[in-house]
């Protein structure tokens, strides 16, 4: 509580300064965090973060595609059999 009361407010700092330069310095002194960059020389250069390389597990191979195709084919075949039984003569 004492720390919050001892810190000057922006209005107090801006009113106490007479020149525009002093007002700018006073306004900047209110910041409580320092600017942090990814590198010690400043902001990172363009292309700093490279995209993640493709892994072997991310690629769809022939067997997976064939399995999906035949599974879909079996599902349609089963639906056809059900519809045949549904619409057959009693």
N, C-alpha and C positions, 0 to 999 in steps of 0.2 A: 504494500500500500504506500509506503514511504517512497519507494522507487518511482512509482507512477506519479506521485505529486511533485517529485523533485525534477522531473523532466519537463522542459519547456514545451509548450504547445506551438503549433505552426503559426497561429495568430500572433502569439507573443514574439516569436522570432521575426516574423515578417514586419510587424509594427515597429520593432526596435531598430531595424535596419533602415538606413536612409538611402543608400545607393542600390541600384538594380543588381549589381554584382554581389553585394552582401545578402540581398534577399535570395538570390539563387543558391549561394553557399549555405544559407540558413535552411532553405527548403530541402537541400540535398542531405543535410546532416540529420534529418528526421528518419532516414531509412535505417532500419535495424539489421538488415541482412546485407551481406557482401555479395557482389555478383560472382557467380561460380560458373566457370566454363568447363568444357570437356577436356581441354588441353591447357597446359600452363601458359601457352602463348596467346590465348584468346579463344574466340569461338572456333569450332571445328571447321576445317576446310570442306568444300563441296566433295561429296563422295566419301565422306569419312566412314560411314557405316556401310559395309558391303552387304548385299543380300545373302541370305543363308544358302549354301550350296544344296543342290537336289540330292536327296538320299536315295539309296537303292529301294527302300521300302515304299517310297512315294510313287514309284513308277508302276503303272498297271501293265502286267505282262499278258502274254497270249492265253495262258491257262485261266487266268481270272476272267478275261473277257469271254472265253468259251464257256466257262462255268456259268456266268451270268446269262449268256445267250440260251444255253440248254435249260437252265432253271426257268427262265421266262417261257420257253417253249413248252415245258412240262406243265406249267401253270395254265397256259392257254388250252392245252390238250385236256387237262382235268376239267376246266370250265366247259369245254365242248361236251365231254361225257356227261356232266351234270345236266346240261341243257337238253341233251338227247333223252335222258331219263325223265326229265321234267315234262317234255312235250310228247312223250310216246303215247300210243293209244292204250286206253285202259283194258 
